[in-house]
């Protein structure tokens, strides 16, 4: 009980320091790139509308406020007591659900790739745990631990001494990723770095769907490409992404179409055809099901919101 209380106090103290650091480097709302290419700092002074995007592999730690992430039909809420990891590209919606001007939402995001994980899991220390051949969800939320927080804080502090970044940042990032893969959900990341694993095959299929989202989807062809049966591909794809390949493609298509409409480069019918729909009416129905309004009304709402903000 005493050690647990001490750890809670350490986490609170370190989160306060991290919030202070993020606050110094983010004077206004938005996603702020840093001198460390894979590190971003995020600030929001109010609750947001859901933002739809493809979440790339990354670690996200909230120092203040909280956020809701939706993957398929699953919801993940996390705050400064937890961290979130996406291990593969996933279409999600994210919404800041706790933030004020006085206590803004403050978050650290660290991007990574499977090559960094592959390099780590070659070390004997990283492979001490019992091999796990299961296929696990490509996104998870886990309780924050002191060693992980210490590593993140050291990394963010480097922004004060940019001359140290080329040498020390890679070392600190390696430590941070090591802490994650050694945590209770570490296999969710390691599975994508294991040669010829089901997860690695699914990651390849995800790349193809993303790059060819406007083309008809043939599960049998995708399965043959990665030497899997159609049923096995469907099973492992859903285990990782919480949706079927068709549902995954649909979300990518709708996100791309919405981006076109927001940019004002086309109308709804043309956007539908450009992303692969043959029927504008089907596109409108599925768009409304995902975003709550048909295309024209949704874009009007978004533009009104932007005008109110600026």
C-alpha positions as CSV (number, residue, x, y, z in Angstrom):
1,X,0.0,0.0,0.0
2,X,2.8,2.4,0.9
3,X,4.8,1.7,-2.3
4,X,1.6,2.1,-4.4
5,X,0.9,5.5,-2.8
6,X,4.5,6.5,-3.4
7,X,4.2,5.5,-7.0
8,X,1.0,7.5,-7.4
9,X,2.7,10.5,-5.9
10,X,5.6,10.1,-8.3
11,X,3.2,9.9,-11.3
12,X,1.4,13.0,-10.1
13,X,4.6,15.0,-9.7
14,X,6.0,13.9,-13.0
15,X,2.7,14.6,-14.9
16,X,2.8,18.1,-13.4
17,X,6.3,18.6,-14.7
18,X,5.4,17.2,-18.1
19,X,2.3,19.5,-18.3
20,X,4.6,22.4,-17.5
21,X,7.0,21.4,-20.2
22,X,4.3,21.0,-22.9
23,X,2.7,24.3,-21.8
24,X,6.0,26.2,-22.4
25,X,6.4,24.8,-25.9
26,X,2.7,25.1,-27.0
27,X,1.6,28.7,-26.6
28,X,-1.6,28.2,-28.7
29,X,-3.9,25.3,-29.6
30,X,-3.0,22.7,-32.2
31,X,-0.5,20.0,-33.0
32,X,3.0,21.3,-32.7
33,X,6.0,19.7,-34.4
34,X,9.3,19.8,-32.5
35,X,13.0,19.6,-33.2
36,X,12.7,15.9,-32.6
37,X,11.0,14.7,-35.8
38,X,9.0,11.9,-34.3
39,X,7.8,14.0,-31.3
40,X,4.7,16.2,-31.4
41,X,3.1,18.3,-28.6
42,X,-0.7,18.8,-28.6
43,X,-2.7,21.5,-26.8
44,X,-6.5,22.1,-26.8
45,X,-8.3,24.8,-24.7
46,X,-11.8,23.4,-25.1
47,X,-13.7,20.2,-25.7
48,X,-13.5,19.3,-29.4
49,X,-15.8,17.7,-32.0
50,X,-14.8,14.2,-33.1
51,X,-11.8,14.4,-35.5
52,X,-11.6,11.5,-38.0
53,X,-8.2,10.4,-39.2
54,X,-5.9,7.4,-39.8
55,X,-3.9,7.0,-36.6
56,X,-0.4,6.0,-37.4
57,X,1.8,3.9,-35.0
58,X,2.4,6.1,-32.0
59,X,2.5,6.5,-28.3
60,X,0.2,9.2,-26.8
61,X,0.5,10.3,-23.2
62,X,-1.9,12.9,-21.8
63,X,-0.4,15.2,-19.1
64,X,-3.6,17.2,-18.5
65,X,-7.3,16.6,-19.6
66,X,-8.6,13.5,-21.3
67,X,-9.5,12.2,-24.7
68,X,-11.9,9.7,-26.2
69,X,-10.8,7.5,-29.2
70,X,-13.2,5.3,-31.1
71,X,-12.1,2.4,-33.2
72,X,-14.9,0.6,-35.0
73,X,-17.5,0.1,-32.3
74,X,-14.9,0.2,-29.4
75,X,-14.3,3.3,-27.3
76,X,-11.1,4.1,-25.4
77,X,-11.0,7.0,-22.9
78,X,-7.6,7.9,-21.4
79,X,-6.2,10.6,-19.1
80,X,-3.0,11.3,-17.2
81,X,-3.2,7.9,-15.4
82,X,-3.0,6.0,-18.7
83,X,-1.3,6.0,-22.1
84,X,-2.5,5.0,-25.5
85,X,-0.6,3.1,-28.2
86,X,-1.6,2.5,-31.9
87,X,0.6,-0.3,-33.3
88,X,-0.5,0.0,-36.9
89,X,-2.4,2.4,-39.2
90,X,-6.0,2.5,-38.0
91,X,-9.0,4.7,-39.0
92,X,-10.3,6.3,-35.8
93,X,-12.1,9.3,-34.4
94,X,-10.5,11.2,-31.6
95,X,-12.2,13.8,-29.3
96,X,-10.9,15.9,-26.5
97,X,-13.4,15.5,-23.7
98,X,-11.8,17.4,-20.9
99,X,-10.2,20.8,-21.4
100,X,-10.6,24.4,-20.4
101,X,-8.7,27.6,-21.1
102,X,-7.4,27.5,-17.5
103,X,-6.5,23.8,-17.7
104,X,-6.0,22.9,-21.4
105,X,-5.6,19.4,-22.7
106,X,-1.9,18.7,-23.1
107,X,-0.5,15.6,-24.8
108,X,2.8,14.1,-26.0
109,X,2.7,12.0,-29.2
110,X,5.7,9.9,-30.2
111,X,5.6,8.2,-33.6
112,X,7.5,5.0,-34.3
113,X,7.7,2.3,-36.9
114,X,8.0,-1.5,-37.0
115,X,11.8,-1.3,-37.8
116,X,12.5,0.3,-34.4
117,X,10.5,-2.5,-32.7
118,X,12.2,-5.2,-34.8
119,X,15.6,-3.8,-33.7
120,X,14.5,-3.9,-30.0
121,X,13.0,-7.4,-29.9
122,X,16.3,-8.8,-31.2
123,X,17.9,-8.1,-27.8
124,X,17.7,-11.0,-25.2
125,X,16.2,-8.7,-22.5
126,X,13.2,-7.9,-24.7
127,X,12.5,-11.5,-25.5
128,X,12.6,-12.8,-21.9
129,X,8.8,-13.0,-21.8
130,X,7.1,-16.1,-23.0
131,X,6.4,-16.1,-26.8
132,X,2.8,-15.1,-27.6
133,X,1.5,-16.3,-31.0
134,X,-2.0,-14.7,-30.6
135,X,-3.2,-11.8,-32.7
136,X,-4.1,-8.8,-30.6
137,X,-5.8,-5.5,-31.1
138,X,-3.6,-2.9,-32.8
139,X,-4.7,-0.2,-30.3
140,X,-4.7,-0.3,-26.5
141,X,-4.8,1.8,-23.4
142,X,-2.6,0.9,-20.4
143,X,-1.8,2.3,-17.0
144,X,1.1,4.7,-16.9
145,X,4.3,3.6,-15.1
146,X,7.0,5.7,-13.6
147,X,9.9,4.5,-15.7
148,X,8.0,5.2,-18.9
149,X,7.1,8.7,-17.7
150,X,10.7,9.4,-16.8
151,X,11.8,8.5,-20.3
152,X,9.2,10.7,-21.9
153,X,10.1,13.7,-19.7
154,X,13.8,13.3,-20.5
155,X,12.9,13.3,-24.2
156,X,10.8,16.5,-23.9
157,X,13.5,18.2,-21.9
158,X,15.8,17.9,-24.8
159,X,13.9,20.6,-26.6
160,X,15.6,23.0,-24.2
161,X,19.0,21.8,-25.5
162,X,18.6,21.2,-29.2
163,X,22.4,20.5,-29.6
164,X,21.9,17.3,-27.6
165,X,19.0,16.0,-29.7
166,X,21.0,14.1,-32.4
167,X,22.9,12.0,-29.8
168,X,20.5,11.6,-26.9
169,X,17.0,11.5,-28.6
170,X,17.5,8.1,-30.3
171,X,18.7,6.7,-27.0
172,X,15.7,8.0,-25.1
173,X,13.2,6.9,-27.7
174,X,14.7,3.4,-27.7
175,X,14.3,3.3,-23.9
176,X,10.6,4.5,-24.2
177,X,9.8,1.9,-26.8
178,X,11.5,-0.8,-24.6
179,X,9.3,0.2,-21.7
180,X,6.2,-0.2,-23.8
181,X,7.0,-3.6,-25.2
182,X,7.9,-4.9,-21.7
183,X,4.5,-3.7,-20.4
184,X,1.5,-5.9,-20.1
185,X,0.3,-5.1,-23.6
186,X,3.7,-5.2,-25.3
187,X,2.8,-8.1,-27.6
188,X,0.3,-5.8,-29.3
189,X,3.4,-3.9,-30.7
190,X,5.9,-6.8,-31.0
191,X,3.5,-8.9,-33.2
192,X,4.0,-6.5,-36.1
193,X,7.8,-6.9,-36.0
194,X,7.8,-10.7,-36.0
195,X,8.7,-12.0,-39.5
196,X,5.8,-13.8,-41.2
197,X,3.4,-13.3,-38.3
198,X,-0.3,-12.9,-38.9
199,X,0.0,-9.4,-37.7
200,X,2.7,-8.5,-40.2
201,X,0.6,-9.9,-43.0
202,X,-2.4,-7.8,-41.8
203,X,-0.2,-4.7,-41.7
204,X,0.7,-5.4,-45.4
205,X,-3.0,-5.8,-46.3
206,X,-3.8,-2.5,-44.5
207,X,-1.1,-0.7,-46.6
208,X,-2.7,-2.1,-49.8
209,X,-6.2,-1.1,-48.8
210,X,-5.0,2.4,-47.8
211,X,-3.2,3.0,-51.1
212,X,-5.9,1.4,-53.3
213,X,-9.0,2.5,-51.3
214,X,-10.8,3.6,-54.5
215,X,-10.6,0.2,-56.1
216,X,-13.0,-2.8,-55.6
217,X,-11.9,-4.8,-52.6
218,X,-11.3,-8.5,-53.2
219,X,-10.6,-10.4,-50.0
220,X,-9.5,-13.5,-51.8
221,X,-6.8,-11.5,-53.7
222,X,-5.6,-9.9,-50.6
223,X,-5.4,-13.2,-48.8
224,X,-3.4,-14.8,-51.7
225,X,-1.0,-11.9,-51.6
226,X,0.0,-12.7,-48.0
227,X,-0.4,-16.4,-48.3
228,X,-3.5,-16.7,-46.1
229,X,-6.9,-18.1,-46.6
230,X,-9.8,-15.7,-46.9
231,X,-11.3,-16.8,-43.6
232,X,-8.0,-16.5,-41.8
233,X,-7.4,-13.1,-43.2
234,X,-10.9,-11.9,-42.1
235,X,-10.4,-13.3,-38.6
236,X,-7.0,-11.8,-38.0
237,X,-7.8,-8.5,-39.7
238,X,-10.8,-8.1,-37.4
239,X,-8.7,-9.1,-34.3
240,X,-6.3,-6.3,-35.0
241,X,-8.5,-3.5,-36.4
242,X,-11.9,-4.3,-34.7
243,X,-13.5,-4.3,-38.2
244,X,-13.7,-6.3,-41.4
245,X,-11.6,-5.4,-44.4
246,X,-14.7,-4.0,-46.1
247,X,-15.6,-1.8,-43.1
248,X,-12.0,-0.6,-42.9
249,X,-12.0,0.4,-46.6
250,X,-15.3,2.2,-46.1
251,X,-13.9,4.3,-43.3
252,X,-10.9,5.2,-45.4
253,X,-13.1,6.1,-48.4
254,X,-15.4,8.3,-46.3
255,X,-12.5,10.1,-44.6
256,X,-10.9,10.8,-48.0
257,X,-14.3,12.0,-49.4
258,X,-14.9,14.3,-46.5
259,X,-11.4,15.8,-46.9
260,X,-12.2,16.6,-50.5
261,X,-15.5,18.2,-49.6
262,X,-13.9,20.3,-46.8
263,X,-11.3,21.5,-49.3
264,X,-14.2,22.5,-51.6
265,X,-12.5,20.9,-54.6
266,X,-15.6,18.9,-55.6
267,X,-19.3,18.1,-54.9
268,X,-20.7,15.1,-53.1
269,X,-21.5,13.0,-56.2
270,X,-18.0,13.5,-57.7
271,X,-16.3,12.8,-54.4
272,X,-18.3,9.6,-54.1
273,X,-17.0,8.4,-57.5
274,X,-13.5,9.5,-56.8
275,X,-13.2,7.4,-53.7
276,X,-14.8,4.3,-55.4
277,X,-18.5,4.5,-54.8
278,X,-20.7,3.6,-57.8
279,X,-23.9,5.0,-56.2
280,X,-24.0,8.6,-54.8
281,X,-27.1,7.6,-52.8
282,X,-25.3,4.8,-51.1
283,X,-22.4,7.1,-50.4
284,X,-24.7,9.7,-48.9
285,X,-26.3,7.1,-46.6
286,X,-23.0,5.7,-45.4
287,X,-21.6,9.2,-45.0
288,X,-24.6,10.2,-42.8
289,X,-24.3,7.0,-40.8
290,X,-20.6,7.8,-40.0
291,X,-20.7,11.5,-39.5
292,X,-24.3,12.1,-38.3
293,X,-25.4,14.2,-41.3
294,X,-25.5,13.9,-45.1
295,X,-22.5,15.4,-46.9
296,X,-23.8,18.9,-47.7
297,X,-25.2,19.5,-44.2
298,X,-22.1,18.1,-42.5
299,X,-19.7,20.3,-44.5
300,X,-21.9,23.4,-43.8
301,X,-21.7,22.5,-40.1
302,X,-17.9,22.1,-40.2
303,X,-17.4,25.4,-42.0
304,X,-19.6,27.2,-39.5
305,X,-17.6,25.7,-36.6
306,X,-14.4,26.9,-38.2
307,X,-15.8,30.4,-38.7
308,X,-16.8,30.5,-35.0
309,X,-13.3,29.4,-33.9
310,X,-11.6,32.0,-36.1
